[in-house]
Amino acid sequence: MIRNYKLVPIHDAVPGMVLSDNLLDRHGKILLSAETVLNDKLLESLRRYDIDMIPVKAEALTAEEKAAETQARLDRLNRLFRKHNYGNEEEHANEVLLSCLKDFRQGGDDEDIGR
């Protein structure tokens, strides 16, 4: 799954950035909703709330960048499961888990998984 956001340190945030998700305080209260366009006043307010990082929309990835990111995630899974003993019935759960993770990583948008 490829997410179209990035976490930005509050001191690197600039007016015009758009929140990708609801921004919550330490108690789970929504400070700003997703799609909020940040301005100087909002950024200063977030600094007063001791917000360190904010999720902002990232620029759209090209098809090549998406493919490279997906391949990197699949390579990571292969590295994590490199010592798996394939074909061993006792490790069937690992095979199922790896298969599910690969399907998930190659999947589409959040809407595909019920978000």
Steps between C-alpha positions, in 0.01 A plus 500: 500500500643835398407794720493848357623690805817586681575593858655844524667647808298801614802729460521398130129552431407792279174677426307336219570142605186285530438254784454146374335375823327640804757649735446384858635630828650272764153421635351400164311827449489624141698821468464533123311287253641335189518723192572811710726741317763622742575868546737694726243537778419127506867403496574729795205352689627146434840596638330618822333158527847338485420320176826360362394341170205552269366274222478698178399398151795400289536572135352233278740219413567406142423146386873422511534634855199297614642186341840561661342557842289185468805297397701639792224392741485152347880472520475592869245223558724249324787609723286465814386151399837386360551231766154357457501126429263481204319174453519407867144434620583635845573840345185520288382803697814688392423428136144624543622811682759577234241454225255733676767762559608492136139534385454791738821673390404466135145614570343827410350783696375505857146460370594148394552398862193665645653828616 
